[in-house]
Amino acid sequence: MSLLNPVLKPPEVKAYLTQGERFIKWDDETSIASPVILRVDPKGYYLYWTYQSKETDFLDISSIRDTRFGKFAKVPKSQKLREVFNMDFPDNHFLLKALTVVSGPDMVDLTFHNFVSYKENVVKDWAEDVLALAKHPLTANAPRSTFLDKILEKLKKQLNPEGKIPVKNFFQMFPADRKRVEAALTACHLPKGKNDAINPEDLPESVFKSFLMSLCPRPEIDEIFTSYHAKAKPYMTKEHLAKFINQKQRDSRLNSLLFPPARPDQVQGLIDKYEPSVINVQRGQLSPEGMVWFLCGPENSVLAQDKLLLHQDMTQPLSHYFINSSHNTYLTAGQFSGLSSAEMYRQVLLSGCRCVELDCWKGKPPDEEPIITHGFTMTTDILFKEAIEAIAESAFKTSPYPVILSFENHVDSPRQQAKMAEYCRTMFGDTLLTEPLERFPLEPGIPLPSPEDLQGKILIKNKKNQFSGPVSPNKEHGGDPEGSCLSSAPTGADTVWAAEEGAELEEEKEVEEDDEESGNLDEEEMKKMQSDEGTAGLEVTAYEEMSSLVNYIQPTKFISFELSAQSNRSYVISSFTELKAYDLLSKASAQFVEYNKRQMSRIYPKGTRMDSSNYMPQMFWNAGCQMVALNFQTMGDLWAVPVRAQCAHLCGSRAVWTSRRPQEALSHQAVTQYQLYQPCLEGGALCL
């Protein structure tokens, strides 16, 4: 059981949303544009629009994944619709009035609802406030009582021309057993005929609850009452309820100081809140019906409501947080074939992901635009600039904390790498962190900045070479001859290879040189590369423009925990396949934990997971691995992920920024906020 006194308040619906606004709803497939009144109900359950025929369509706000306006809204392709909106005229101001609402059951199966306002500059407020309702913590983690209340709200909005609720709507809402619906309506003294209608005033919340109790009896609740009373009295006293809560509902393993048992005054508060009988409330008694509504309330939600809020210290080094991370973000299906889409970057970021992956490859003439695709597979391509534009739009819509772009860079053209860097600089603007913060220089022993320090910033993870000369981002593309390779340039004062010091340097350098030569791998080695590491080992040299964008997330080949500790560089990160990471956990788990205290590690699925399945991430979280990258394309197995995530005694002040992905195992809804758990205590077992 979660808190006896829930701390989250329902979302506030602004008055103009309930009053409604005139829009034109259009659909490219049918080329139909219809005038509608767009509204949100007062409780923030539905976005709904009413046509001139008085017909109403509903969109559950919990299914809304994004809202877009202006240049990011959908634009009609149909010539008929373009003529309706005068889009071919230069002064039509269509984008100032365009609104798109994106909904869907997952990140791939999306529906786009397109609206055009009659007024300019109205859509910005609608887009922001509707998205705020959709991303409110209680929207994705509502208790059972909210879902029942949503049914009542929808019934009261679906009225016939006489302003009454058609009884047939009850049969459509509860289609399993018509006779049971009729019997429940009769028990509440409501009409039950198919052509009958009910006055909304005759269906207050109390009558609707009685209807539900008649429709869905709960005999197991009666058994609870029997177990507390030998004569099966139709109530439970305050003392009995306290015993039930503390002994049956409460997890006996909880620390009684941190999670104290329910007090008598709290129990009385629950009776006051949920007991429908005034007499029972005065006597301090709870009826079976009151018990039903208590069990449906927020006090019994799977996730504690206070953990849905930002309640942690976000000023610790970045390596002290679990980071919600995605693998092959651009894919919409399997890893071997299927469509790639820039839309996936939007959906993943909106869901709370803070690290996305971009597999970059050289574009073909004549445009020579860099592309993103899964190399050596039959997946489709997307333009690099489209992905960057999508990231720029969505990066900070639902979270202010930093976004990491994990580049797997196979673009061996200096000209195209310069294009990539220029797109990043122009589209991200000031949000792109190109220089280290003054208080956190890139020096051994200096910790990483905190999420608080890096709010609103985008960090690039890409191979890095350091150059002595200043970087000129506006330098014309192609300043270096096509196909030239920096690794062939003389080393010394002009070129310094990053991440090379002491005993570790020579070994790392050898590994990197091996990687650069891997472009000439034979067929057998190529198959091995694709079966385990994928194409990660085939990255090319980072040329000046891309290299200049890298600072706090510098990837390097992992040699050993001892050499990493000796080097003591927090800004260096290594990536491991799930198999390699599991092997390290099996052989040196304590060293892996120590490594993660100092610097970051990234775990990603093995290359043979062609169906975009996922590994069990818990073992890597237990060792403190920060970027446990998962495939977001599929829902994956609903693992039994424990609510309390262990953090293996990482640090007395270590907070948790979780990367738990398929939250469906817990709440049947993907939780969109960071789940920030309490710091673990040194020697403690659990951090929630």
Backbone hydrogen bonds, N-H to C=O, Kabsch-Sander energy under -0.5 kcal/mol:
donor,donor_aa,acceptor,acceptor_aa,energy
2,S,299,E,-1.4
13,V,11,P,-0.5
14,K,12,E,-0.6
17,L,14,K,-1.0
18,T,14,K,-1.1
19,Q,15,A,-2.0
20,G,16,Y,-1.6
21,E,38,L,-1.7
23,F,36,V,-2.5
24,I,116,V,-2.5
25,K,23,F,-0.5
25,K,34,S,-3.1
26,W,24,I,-0.5
26,W,114,N,-1.7
27,D,32,I,-1.7
31,S,27,D,-1.7
32,I,27,D,-0.9
34,S,25,K,-3.0
36,V,23,F,-2.9
37,I,50,T,-1.8
38,L,21,E,-2.9
38,L,36,V,-0.6
39,R,48,Y,-2.9
40,V,17,L,-1.7
41,D,46,Y,-1.6
44,G,41,D,-2.1
47,L,59,L,-2.7
48,Y,39,R,-2.4
48,Y,46,Y,-0.6
49,W,57,D,-1.9
50,T,37,I,-1.9
51,Y,55,E,-2.9
52,Q,35,P,-0.6
54,K,51,Y,-2.0
57,D,49,W,-2.3
59,L,47,L,-2.1
61,I,45,Y,-2.4
63,S,60,D,-1.9
64,I,61,I,-1.4
65,R,102,V,-3.1
66,D,102,V,-1.7
68,R,100,T,-3.0
70,G,95,L,-0.6
70,G,98,A,-1.3
72,F,69,F,-1.5
73,A,70,G,-1.6
82,R,78,S,-2.3
83,E,79,Q,-1.9
84,V,80,K,-1.8
85,F,81,L,-2.1
86,N,83,E,-1.1
87,M,82,R,-2.9
89,F,86,N,-1.4
92,N,89,F,-1.0
97,K,94,F,-1.9
98,A,94,F,-0.5
98,A,95,L,-0.5
99,L,115,F,-2.8
100,T,68,R,-2.9
101,V,113,H,-2.8
102,V,66,D,-3.0
102,V,100,T,-0.5
103,S,111,T,-2.5
104,G,63,S,-1.8
106,D,109,D,-0.6
110,L,108,V,-1.4
111,T,103,S,-3.1
113,H,101,V,-2.9
113,H,111,T,-0.6
114,N,26,W,-0.7
114,N,112,F,-0.6
115,F,99,L,-3.3
116,V,24,I,-1.9
117,S,97,K,-2.8
118,Y,22,R,-1.2
121,N,96,L,-1.6
122,V,119,K,-0.6
126,W,122,V,-1.4
127,A,123,V,-3.0
128,E,124,K,-2.3
129,D,125,D,-2.6
130,V,126,W,-2.3
131,L,127,A,-1.7
132,A,128,E,-1.8
133,L,129,D,-1.6
134,A,130,V,-2.2
135,K,131,L,-2.2
136,H,133,L,-0.9
139,T,136,H,-1.6
140,A,136,H,-1.0
141,N,137,P,-0.8
145,S,296,C,-2.3
146,T,143,P,-0.9
147,F,143,P,-1.0
148,L,144,R,-1.7
149,D,145,S,-2.2
150,K,146,T,-2.1
151,I,147,F,-1.2
152,L,148,L,-1.5
153,E,149,D,-2.4
154,K,150,K,-2.2
155,L,151,I,-2.4
156,K,152,L,-2.1
157,K,153,E,-0.7
157,K,154,K,-0.7
158,Q,154,K,-1.3
159,L,157,K,-1.3
160,N,164,K,-2.8
163,G,160,N,-2.7
165,I,198,I,-3.2
167,V,196,D,-2.4
168,K,194,K,-0.6
169,N,166,P,-1.4
170,F,166,P,-0.5
170,F,167,V,-1.3
171,F,167,V,-1.2
172,Q,168,K,-1.8
173,M,169,N,-2.2
174,F,170,F,-2.4
181,V,177,D,-1.6
182,E,178,R,-2.5
183,A,179,K,-2.4
184,A,180,R,-2.3
185,L,181,V,-2.3
186,T,182,E,-2.3
187,A,183,A,-2.2
188,C,184,A,-1.1
189,H,186,T,-1.9
190,L,185,L,-2.8
196,D,193,G,-1.4
198,I,165,I,-2.6
202,D,199,N,-1.8
203,L,200,P,-1.5
208,F,204,P,-2.3
209,K,205,E,-2.3
210,S,206,S,-1.8
211,F,207,V,-2.3
212,L,208,F,-2.2
213,M,209,K,-2.4
214,S,210,S,-2.0
215,L,211,F,-2.3
216,C,212,L,-3.0
221,I,218,R,-1.3
222,D,218,R,-1.0
223,E,219,P,-1.5
224,I,220,E,-1.2
225,F,221,I,-1.7
226,T,222,D,-2.2
227,S,223,E,-1.9
228,Y,224,I,-0.8
228,Y,225,F,-0.8
229,H,225,F,-1.0
229,H,226,T,-0.5
232,A,229,H,-1.6
235,Y,233,K,-0.7
236,M,286,L,-1.9
238,K,284,G,-0.9
241,L,237,T,-2.8
242,A,238,K,-2.1
243,K,239,E,-2.1
244,F,240,H,-2.4
245,I,241,L,-2.6
246,N,242,A,-2.6
247,Q,243,K,-2.4
248,K,243,K,-0.6
248,K,244,F,-1.8
249,Q,244,F,-1.8
250,R,245,I,-1.6
252,S,250,R,-0.6
254,L,251,D,-1.8
259,F,255,N,-3.0
267,V,263,R,-2.2
268,Q,264,P,-2.4
269,G,265,D,-1.6
270,L,266,Q,-1.7
271,I,267,V,-1.9
272,D,268,Q,-2.5
273,K,269,G,-1.7
274,Y,270,L,-2.4
275,E,271,I,-2.3
278,V,276,P,-0.5
281,V,277,S,-1.8
282,Q,278,V,-2.2
283,R,279,I,-1.6
284,G,280,N,-0.6
284,G,281,V,-1.1
285,Q,280,N,-3.1
286,L,236,M,-2.5
291,M,287,S,-2.3
292,V,288,P,-2.0
293,W,289,E,-1.9
294,F,290,G,-1.9
295,L,291,M,-2.5
296,C,292,V,-1.3
297,G,294,F,-1.1
300,N,297,G,-1.7
301,S,298,P,-1.6
307,K,304,A,-1.4
308,L,305,Q,-1.7
309,L,306,D,-0.7
311,H,309,L,-1.1
314,M,312,Q,-0.7
318,L,449,P,-2.1
320,H,317,P,-2.5
321,Y,318,L,-1.4
323,I,626,Q,-2.6
324,N,322,F,-0.5
326,S,355,C,-2.9
327,H,630,L,-2.2
331,L,328,N,-1.9
332,T,339,L,-1.9
334,G,337,S,-0.7
335,Q,610,M,-3.0
336,F,610,M,-0.7
338,G,378,M,-0.7
341,S,330,Y,-2.7
344,M,341,S,-0.9
345,Y,342,A,-1.0
346,R,342,A,-1.0
347,Q,343,E,-2.4
348,V,344,M,-2.7
349,L,345,Y,-2.0
350,L,346,R,-2.6
351,S,347,Q,-1.4
352,G,349,L,-1.5
353,C,348,V,-2.0
354,R,324,N,-3.0
355,C,324,N,-1.2
356,V,404,I,-2.0
358,L,406,S,-2.6
360,C,358,L,-0.9
360,C,408,E,-2.0
361,W,371,I,-2.7
368,E,364,K,-2.2
369,E,364,K,-0.5
371,I,361,W,-2.5
372,I,382,I,-2.8
373,T,359,D,-1.6
375,G,373,T,-0.8
377,T,374,H,-1.0
378,M,336,F,-2.7
380,T,338,G,-1.8
382,I,372,I,-1.7
384,F,370,P,-2.6
387,A,383,L,-1.6
388,I,384,F,-2.2
389,E,385,K,-2.1
390,A,386,E,-2.1
391,I,387,A,-2.3
392,A,388,I,-2.6
393,E,389,E,-1.8
394,S,390,A,-1.9
395,A,391,I,-2.1
397,K,394,S,-1.3
403,V,457,K,-2.1
404,I,354,R,-3.1
405,L,403,V,-0.5
405,L,459,L,-3.0
406,S,356,V,-3.3
406,S,404,I,-0.7
407,F,405,L,-0.9
407,F,461,K,-3.1
408,E,358,L,-2.8
409,N,407,F,-0.7
410,H,360,C,-2.6
410,H,408,E,-0.7
412,D,410,H,-1.0
417,Q,413,S,-2.5
418,A,414,P,-2.2
419,K,415,R,-1.6
420,M,416,Q,-2.3
421,A,417,Q,-2.4
422,E,418,A,-2.3
423,Y,419,K,-2.5
424,C,420,M,-2.1
425,R,421,A,-2.4
426,T,422,E,-2.7
427,M,423,Y,-2.6
428,F,424,C,-1.8
429,G,425,R,-1.4
431,T,428,F,-1.9
432,L,429,G,-1.3
433,L,431,T,-0.5
433,L,458,I,-2.5
434,T,432,L,-0.9
440,F,437,L,-1.4
443,E,441,P,-2.0
445,G,568,N,-2.9
446,I,443,E,-1.8
452,E,314,M,-2.1
454,L,450,S,-1.7
455,Q,452,E,-1.1
456,G,400,P,-3.1
457,K,454,L,-1.8
458,I,431,T,-3.2
459,L,403,V,-2.9
460,I,549,L,-0.6
461,K,405,L,-3.1
462,N,460,I,-0.6
462,N,553,I,-0.6
466,Q,496,V,-1.6
468,S,494,D,-1.4
475,K,472,S,-1.9
479,G,476,E,-0.9
484,S,481,P,-2.1
488,S,485,C,-1.7
489,A,486,L,-1.7
492,G,495,T,-1.7
496,V,466,Q,-2.0
498,A,464,K,-0.5
500,E,497,W,-0.5
504,E,501,E,-0.7
505,L,501,E,-0.9
505,L,502,G,-0.8
506,E,502,G,-0.6
507,E,503,A,-0.8
508,E,504,E,-2.6
509,K,505,L,-2.9
510,E,506,E,-2.2
511,V,507,E,-2.1
512,E,508,E,-2.7
513,E,509,K,-2.6
514,D,510,E,-2.2
515,D,511,V,-2.0
516,E,512,E,-2.3
517,E,513,E,-1.8
518,S,515,D,-1.2
519,G,516,E,-0.7
520,N,517,E,-1.9
521,L,518,S,-1.6
526,M,522,D,-2.4
527,K,523,E,-2.2
528,K,524,E,-1.9
529,M,525,E,-2.5
530,Q,526,M,-2.3
531,S,527,K,-1.8
532,D,528,K,-1.3
534,G,529,M,-1.5
536,A,533,E,-1.3
538,L,535,T,-1.9
539,E,536,A,-0.9
540,V,409,N,-2.3
543,Y,541,T,-0.7
547,S,543,Y,-2.8
548,S,544,E,-1.9
549,L,546,M,-1.4
550,V,547,S,-1.3
551,N,460,I,-0.6
554,Q,571,Y,-2.9
556,T,573,I,-2.0
564,S,560,S,-1.7
565,A,561,F,-2.4
566,Q,562,E,-2.2
567,S,563,L,-2.3
568,N,564,S,-2.6
570,S,446,I,-0.5
570,S,568,N,-0.6
572,V,569,R,-1.2
573,I,554,Q,-2.4
574,S,600,M,-1.0
576,F,602,R,-2.9
578,E,604,Y,-1.5
581,A,577,T,-2.9
582,Y,578,E,-2.2
583,D,579,L,-2.1
584,L,580,K,-2.3
585,L,581,A,-2.4
586,S,582,Y,-2.2
587,K,583,D,-1.8
588,A,584,L,-3.2
589,S,585,L,-0.6
592,F,588,A,-2.0
593,V,589,S,-2.1
594,E,590,A,-2.1
595,Y,591,Q,-2.5
596,N,592,F,-2.2
597,K,593,V,-1.2
598,R,594,E,-1.1
598,R,595,Y,-0.6
599,Q,595,Y,-2.6
600,M,570,S,-0.6
602,R,574,S,-2.2
603,I,627,M,-3.0
604,Y,576,F,-2.1
607,G,532,D,-2.1
608,T,531,S,-0.7
609,R,606,K,-1.6
610,M,608,T,-2.2
612,S,609,R,-1.6
620,F,617,P,-1.0
621,W,617,P,-2.0
622,N,618,Q,-2.6
623,A,619,M,-0.8
624,G,621,W,-2.0
625,C,620,F,-2.3
627,M,601,S,-2.2
628,V,323,I,-0.5
628,V,626,Q,-1.0
629,A,603,I,-2.6
629,A,627,M,-1.2
630,L,325,S,-1.8
632,F,630,L,-0.6
639,W,637,D,-1.8
641,V,639,W,-1.8
645,A,643,V,-0.9
646,Q,644,R,-0.6
650,L,647,C,-1.2
654,R,651,C,-1.3
655,A,653,S,-0.6
656,V,677,Y,-1.0
658,T,656,V,-0.6
658,T,675,Q,-1.4
663,Q,661,R,-2.4
665,A,662,P,-1.6
666,L,663,Q,-2.7
667,S,663,Q,-2.8
668,H,663,Q,-0.6
668,H,664,E,-0.6
671,V,669,Q,-0.6
676,L,307,K,-0.6
676,L,674,Y,-0.9
677,Y,656,V,-0.8
677,Y,675,Q,-0.7
680,C,654,R,-1.0
684,G,681,L,-3.5
687,C,645,A,-0.7
